[in-house]
């Protein structure tokens, strides 16, 4: 009876120390924060523990658990390497014994003389040593062979790709297909575990590029870095990180074989994502959302199809709508929603259809817990997300005017409603700029003289007064967030003005000046932004491209910028010109040529 009571108390105490979710679901909890059970179900951010006053034991953090596991793996590898070294030394001694027993007399004398010479030199350098230690040293001296040739790297190639560090190259040597002096026949079949260390390097390089560590003034960029820390708890997330990281690493060092290895993982990721989307529970898991966003990054690097980026962004937007605003309040889910909100709004602008993001709950609920606070960019996006509905109204009106579906009165009513909506939103944009930019404590952008240089293309445009080609001043910003926000502001104002047909509308000269504002901001942002944060300006750059005349110096400048970014950041999306990001699919605005304006 006493044993039964004691056992019952222990079970109750053990259950009380589980996380809330595991206790509710009555499953085993491993006391890691977040625990494996919560991660397996796709909700690590909901793993919460209750701390009892008399309980000294606290759940171990996931980062600490990972460090412990890596330490244990390192120790096991050291033991395996030590055992392998002993086996190699034993084989060398056996070969030496066979040589002494069967070789000609002159060869045997030379071997013995070399051994004695090595031993004498060793004793002079370090004194007396034990028999096994001394054997290791002179066997290394006798049988030291030149290092095996790198299977993927040569001297010339190392010089061509100096961006790859020596540590990275050492890790690449363990990649499948690399040769080993110890195994010849088995080199064609290498188990997955043999290049796990290389994958860690690839993932870290990818995270550093797409999720650099920046402060709030630069705009948060830690979502993918946080997701990488929990990838081992989700098979689909692990595959996605490996595919994207390997492909990006291969492209960045221009090694096609490594890049293809990432491609081979891509179909498996797509299949796993399809299965997850068909499952009612897994479709709302944060691992599924992160996987879709990783595929966006993959397409920005490789651009496997002409519509790959736009398709994945649209898919992610639909997935976010399916998940609901309440599932984007905490953790990685919140970071994914807020950091990439410009992409979600941009997708709605490209599709020219009303967006769920314009509803009030999507402007408030994700920030309701104070996980992050709305900054200058998010207040701008609260306005920009209303533009797709106006674009849709404009397109419907254009179709109606070419048909007899609507009466003249209906068309007049619809036209008036559109004009009122455009006028109201334009005034709110101007009020936002005055409040958040002109009167900001950080100050508005500053203009400095643009000097031609070899680092970045020089932007030329036409003077709004004379029509002559000039070199305008370029913008310098107080921080990266303001620079990104102003480019989004110029782009959204341009798109809104494309459906403005009022008498007092935004003039073509004003539209041209807005497009030039994007180009005048690019040099500072591209040369300042770390990693691949330049992707945040992809949509504004495409909008500016479509605002300029075909043969003008403005488009030539953008072409040079696209080529520069593709080479510098290994982003195939930029090299393509990004036509899939065009907001002109339904009702394209006309090109703006200031020479045509009297």
ZADO-211048 format. One record per residue (C-alpha): residue in one letter; x, y, z. Coordinates in steps of 0.25 Angstrom, whole numbers, padded with zeros to 4 digits, always signed. Layout:
# ZADO-211048
AXYZ/...
# end
This chain:
# ZADO-211048
X+0000+0000+0000/X+0011+0009+0004/X+0018+0006-0009/X+0006+0009-0017/X+0004+0023-0011/X+0019+0026-0013/X+0018+0022-0028/X+0005+0030-0029/X+0012+0042-0023/X+0024+0041-0033/X+0015+0040-0045/X+0007+0052-0041/X+0020+0060-0038/X+0026+0056-0051/X+0013+0060-0059/X+0013+0073-0052/X+0026+0076-0057/X+0022+0074-0072/X+0018+0085-0081/X+0004+0090-0081/X+0001+0084-0095/X+0007+0070-0091/X-0001+0070-0078/X-0013+0073-0086/X-0011+0063-0096/X-0006+0053-0086/X+0007+0050-0094/X+0021+0048-0089/X+0029+0061-0088/X+0044+0061-0089/X+0045+0074-0081/X+0052+0082-0092/X+0047+0096-0095/X+0041+0094-0106/X+0039+0079-0104/X+0039+0069-0115/X+0025+0066-0114/X+0021+0080-0116/X+0031+0081-0128/X+0026+0069-0134/X+0012+0074-0135/X+0017+0087-0141/X+0014+0097-0129/X+0028+0099-0121/X+0024+0113-0118/X+0012+0108-0110/X+0021+0099-0101/X+0020+0106-0087/X+0024+0101-0073/X+0018+0104-0060/X+0029+0107-0049/X+0026+0101-0035/X+0032+0109-0023/X+0038+0097-0017/X+0043+0091-0030/X+0058+0094-0033/X+0058+0086-0046/X+0055+0095-0058/X+0053+0090-0072/X+0066+0091-0080/X+0066+0100-0092/X+0066+0095-0106/X+0079+0102-0109/X+0086+0096-0097/X+0080+0082-0101/X+0086+0084-0115/X+0099+0088-0109/X+0100+0076-0100/X+0096+0067-0112/X+0107+0073-0120/X+0117+0071-0109/X+0113+0057-0108/X+0114+0055-0123/X+0128+0062-0123/X+0133+0052-0112/X+0128+0040-0120/X+0135+0045-0132/X+0148+0047-0125/X+0147+0033-0119/X+0144+0027-0133/X+0155+0035-0140/X+0165+0030-0129/X+0161+0016-0131/X+0162+0018-0146/X+0176+0023-0144/X+0180+0011-0136/X+0175+0002-0146/X+0183+0009-0157/X+0195+0009-0149/X+0193-0006-0147/X+0192-0008-0162/X+0204+0000-0164/X+0212-0009-0154/X+0207-0021-0161/X+0211-0016-0174/X+0225-0013-0169/X+0226-0027-0163/X+0223-0033-0176/X+0233-0024-0183/X+0244-0028-0174/X+0241-0043-0175/X+0239-0044-0190/X+0247-0032-0196/X+0261-0033-0202/X+0273-0031-0192/X+0276-0017-0197/X+0262-0012-0195/X+0261-0018-0181/X+0274-0011-0177/X+0269+0002-0183/X+0256+0001-0175/X+0263-0002-0162/X+0273+0009-0164/X+0261+0019-0166/X+0254+0014-0154/X+0267+0016-0146/X+0269+0030-0151/X+0254+0034-0148/X+0256+0028-0134/X+0269+0035-0132/X+0263+0049-0137/X+0251+0047-0128/X+0259+0044-0115/X+0268+0056-0118/X+0255+0065-0119/X+0246+0060-0108/X+0254+0050-0100/X+0249+0036-0096/X+0235+0032-0100/X+0227+0020-0099/X+0228+0009-0109/X+0214+0012-0115/X+0216+0027-0116/X+0229+0025-0122/X+0224+0015-0133/X+0213+0025-0137/X+0223+0036-0139/X+0233+0029-0148/X+0222+0021-0155/X+0217+0035-0159/X+0231+0039-0163/X+0233+0026-0172/X+0220+0025-0178/X+0216+0040-0179/X+0209+0042-0193/X+0205+0054-0200/X+0191+0059-0197/X+0180+0053-0206/X+0176+0062-0217/X+0163+0069-0214/X+0151+0063-0222/X+0145+0077-0224/X+0155+0087-0222/X+0168+0091-0228/X+0178+0102-0226/X+0172+0110-0238/X+0158+0108-0233/X+0162+0113-0219/X+0167+0125-0225/X+0155+0127-0233/X+0146+0126-0221/X+0153+0133-0210/X+0139+0136-0203/X+0139+0121-0198/X+0147+0120-0186/X+0157+0109-0183/X+0148+0103-0172/X+0137+0102-0183/X+0146+0095-0193/X+0150+0085-0182/X+0135+0082-0180/X+0133+0081-0194/X+0143+0070-0195/X+0134+0061-0187/X+0122+0063-0197/X+0118+0051-0205/X+0127+0048-0216/X+0139+0053-0209/X+0151+0044-0209/X+0158+0038-0197/X+0171+0031-0196/X+0165+0020-0187/X+0154+0016-0196/X+0155+0015-0211/X+0144+0005-0215/X+0134+0010-0205/X+0136+0025-0209/X+0124+0024-0219/X+0114+0021-0208/X+0115+0031-0196/X+0104+0030-0185/X+0097+0043-0182/X+0104+0044-0168/X+0117+0046-0175/X+0114+0060-0180/X+0105+0064-0168/X+0117+0074-0163/X+0117+0080-0177/X+0102+0082-0176/X+0103+0090-0163/X+0113+0099-0171/X+0103+0101-0182/X+0091+0104-0173/X+0100+0114-0165/X+0104+0121-0178/X+0090+0121-0183/X+0085+0127-0170/X+0095+0137-0169/X+0091+0142-0183/X+0076+0142-0182/X+0075+0144-0167/X+0086+0153-0163/X+0087+0158-0149/X+0083+0173-0149/X+0077+0183-0140/X+0063+0188-0139/X+0067+0200-0147/X+0071+0192-0159/X+0058+0184-0158/X+0056+0170-0152/X+0062+0159-0160/X+0063+0147-0149/X+0051+0139-0154/X+0059+0128-0162/X+0070+0128-0152/X+0060+0125-0141/X+0054+0114-0150/X+0068+0108-0153/X+0069+0105-0138/X+0057+0096-0138/X+0059+0089-0151/X+0063+0076-0145/X+0049+0074-0139/X+0042+0074-0153/X+0047+0065-0164/X+0040+0074-0175/X+0047+0086-0169/X+0061+0079-0168/X+0059+0075-0183/X+0056+0089-0187/X+0067+0095-0180/X+0077+0085-0186/X+0072+0087-0200/X+0072+0102-0200/X+0085+0103-0192/X+0093+0093-0201/X+0087+0100-0214/X+0091+0114-0209/X+0105+0109-0205/X+0108+0103-0218/X+0103+0115-0226/X+0110+0125-0217/X+0124+0118-0220/X+0120+0114-0234/X+0121+0099-0232/X+0111+0093-0240/X+0112+0079-0234/X+0108+0084-0220/X+0097+0093-0226/X+0091+0080-0233/X+0092+0073-0220/X+0082+0083-0214/X+0073+0082-0226/X+0072+0067-0224/X+0066+0070-0210/X+0056+0080-0216/X+0045+0070-0221/X+0045+0062-0207/X+0042+0076-0200/X+0031+0079-0210/X+0025+0065-0208/X+0026+0066-0193/X+0020+0080-0193/X+0008+0075-0202/X+0005+0064-0191/X+0006+0074-0180/X-0004+0084-0187/X-0014+0072-0189/X-0014+0069-0174/X-0023+0078-0166/X-0014+0079-0154/X+0000+0080-0160/X-0005+0090-0170/X-0006+0100-0159/X+0008+0096-0153/X+0019+0106-0153/X+0028+0096-0159/X+0019+0096-0171/X+0019+0111-0172/X+0034+0112-0171/X+0036+0102-0182/X+0028+0110-0191/X+0036+0122-0188/X+0049+0114-0190/X+0044+0110-0204/X+0042+0125-0207/X+0057+0127-0203/X+0061+0115-0212/X+0053+0121-0224/X+0060+0134-0222/X+0073+0127-0223/X+0071+0117-0234/X+0058+0122-0241/X+0054+0109-0246/X+0042+0114-0253/X+0038+0128-0258/X+0027+0129-0247/X+0033+0121-0236/X+0035+0132-0226/X+0021+0138-0229/X+0014+0125-0227/X+0021+0122-0214/X+0018+0136-0209/X+0004+0134-0213/X+0003+0120-0206/X+0009+0125-0193/X-0001+0137-0193/X-0012+0127-0195/X-0006+0118-0184/X-0006+0130-0174/X-0020+0133-0177/X-0024+0119-0174/X-0016+0119-0161/X-0023+0132-0156/X-0018+0144-0149/X-0018+0138-0135/X-0007+0128-0140/X+0003+0139-0143/X+0004+0145-0129/X+0016+0138-0123/X+0029+0131-0127/X+0034+0128-0141/X+0020+0129-0147/X+0019+0144-0142/X+0033+0147-0148/X+0030+0140-0161/X+0017+0148-0163/X+0023+0162-0159/X+0037+0161-0165/X+0031+0157-0178/X+0018+0165-0178/X+0023+0174-0190/X+0024+0161-0198/X+0009+0157-0194/X+0005+0171-0198/X+0013+0171-0211/X+0006+0158-0215/X-0008+0165-0213/X-0003+0176-0222/X+0002+0167-0233/X-0011+0159-0233/X-0019+0172-0233/X-0030+0166-0224/X-0035+0170-0210/X-0027+0165-0199/X-0031+0159-0186/X-0019+0166-0180/X-0027+0179-0181/X-0037+0174-0170/X-0035+0180-0157/X-0032+0168-0149/X-0020+0165-0158/X-0015+0179-0155/X-0017+0177-0140/X-0017+0163-0134/X-0003+0159-0138/X+0003+0170-0130/X-0007+0169-0119/X+0002+0162-0109/X+0014+0172-0111/X+0023+0161-0117/X+0028+0172-0126/X+0023+0186-0128/X+0018+0193-0141/X+0029+0202-0147/X+0029+0212-0158/X+0028+0201-0169/X+0016+0194-0163/X+0009+0207-0162/X+0011+0209-0177/X+0007+0195-0180/X-0006+0197-0173/X-0009+0207-0184/X-0003+0200-0195/X-0011+0187-0193/X-0024+0195-0197/X-0018+0198-0211/X-0022+0184-0217/X-0036+0186-0215/X-0035+0199-0223/X-0028+0192-0234/X-0039+0182-0235/X-0049+0193-0236/X-0041+0200-0247/X-0040+0187-0255/X-0055+0184-0253/X-0058+0198-0258/X-0049+0196-0270/X-0056+0183-0274/X-0070+0190-0272/X-0067+0202-0281/X-0063+0192-0292/X-0076+0184-0291/X-0091+0187-0289/X-0092+0180-0275/X-0093+0193-0267/X-0102+0205-0270/X-0096+0219-0271/X-0101+0222-0258/X-0095+0210-0251/X-0082+0213-0258/X-0082+0227-0253/X-0085+0223-0239/X-0074+0213-0239/X-0064+0223-0245/X-0068+0233-0234/X-0066+0223-0223/X-0052+0219-0229/X-0048+0234-0230/X-0052+0236-0215/X-0045+0224-0211/X-0032+0228-0218/X-0033+0242-0213/X-0035+0238-0199/X-0023+0228-0199/X-0014+0238-0206/X-0016+0248-0195/X-0014+0237-0184/X-0001+0234-0191/X+0004+0248-0191/X+0000+0250-0176/X+0007+0237-0173/X+0020+0243-0179/X+0019+0256-0172/X+0017+0248-0158/X+0026+0237-0159/X+0037+0242-0169/X+0038+0257-0169/X+0036+0259-0154/X+0043+0246-0150/X+0053+0247-0139/X+0063+0240-0148/X+0061+0251-0158/X+0057+0250-0173/X+0066+0244-0184/X+0078+0254-0188/X+0083+0257-0202/X+0097+0256-0205/X+0105+0258-0218/X+0106+0246-0227/X+0120+0244-0231/X+0123+0233-0242/X+0131+0221-0236/X+0135+0207-0239/X+0127+0201-0228/X+0112+0204-0232/X+0106+0208-0245/X+0103+0223-0247/X+0088+0227-0248/X+0085+0237-0259/X+0071+0243-0262/X+0065+0255-0269/X+0063+0268-0262/X+0049+0271-0259/X+0052+0286-0263/X+0060+0285-0276/X+0058+0270-0280/X+0073+0269-0281/X+0080+0256-0276/X+0086+0259-0262/X+0093+0252-0251/X+0083+0255-0239/X+0087+0254-0224/X+0086+0241-0217/X+0079+0238-0204/X+0086+0235-0191/X+0077+0229-0180/X+0078+0229-0164/X+0076+0214-0164/X+0072+0202-0173/X+0058+0202-0169/X+0055+0216-0173/X+0062+0213-0187/X+0053+0201-0189/X+0041+0208-0185/X+0043+0220-0194/X+0045+0210-0206/X+0032+0203-0202/X+0025+0217-0201/X+0030+0221-0215/X+0026+0208-0221/X+0012+0208-0215/X+0009+0222-0218/X+0013+0219-0233/X+0004+0207-0233/X-0008+0215-0227/X-0005+0227-0237/X-0007+0217-0248/X-0022+0216-0246/X-0023+0231-0243/X-0031+0237-0254/X-0036+0250-0247/X-0034+0264-0252/X-0025+0267-0240/X-0018+0253-0241/X-0003+0251-0239/X+0004+0256-0251/X+0013+0248-0260/X+0025+0257-0255/X+0021+0253-0241/X+0021+0239-0244/X+0034+0240-0251/X+0040+0246-0239/X+0035+0235-0230/X+0041+0225-0239/X+0054+0232-0238/X+0053+0233-0223/X+0055+0217-0223/X+0067+0218-0232/X+0074+0229-0224/X+0072+0220-0212/X+0078+0207-0217/X+0093+0210-0216/X+0092+0213-0201/X+0083+0201-0198/X+0090+0191-0206/X+0104+0195-0201/X+0099+0196-0186/X+0090+0184-0185/X+0096+0171-0179/X+0094+0158-0185/X+0083+0157-0195/X+0073+0167-0189/X+0074+0173-0203/X+0062+0164-0206/X+0053+0174-0199/X+0055+0184-0210/X+0052+0174-0221/X+0037+0178-0223/X+0040+0193-0222/X+0051+0192-0233/X+0042+0184-0242/X+0031+0195-0240/X+0042+0206-0244/X+0046+0198-0256/X+0032+0198-0262/X+0031+0213-0259/X+0042+0217-0269/X+0042+0218-0284/X+0048+0206-0291/X+0061+0212-0297/X+0064+0222-0286/X+0077+0223-0277/X+0068+0220-0265/X+0065+0206-0270/X+0080+0204-0273/X+0083+0207-0259/X+0073+0197-0254/X+0079+0186-0263/X+0093+0189-0257/X+0088+0188-0243/X+0080+0175-0246/X+0093+0169-0252/X+0101+0174-0240/X+0092+0168-0229/X+0091+0155-0237/X+0106+0153-0237/X+0109+0159-0223/X+0098+0152-0215/X+0096+0139-0224/X+0081+0142-0226/X+0076+0137-0240/X+0063+0145-0238/X+0070+0158-0240/X+0077+0154-0252/X+0064+0150-0259/X+0058+0164-0257/X+0047+0159-0248/X+0035+0160-0258/X+0027+0151-0248/X+0027+0163-0239/X+0020+0172-0249/X+0007+0179-0243/X+0003+0182-0258/X-0003+0168-0261/X-0018+0173-0261/X-0017+0188-0264/X-0003+0192-0267/X+0000+0207-0265/X+0006+0214-0277/X+0021+0217-0277/X+0025+0231-0272/X+0034+0240-0282/X+0036+0254-0276/X+0039+0258-0291/X+0025+0255-0295/X+0020+0264-0284/X+0019+0279-0288/
# end
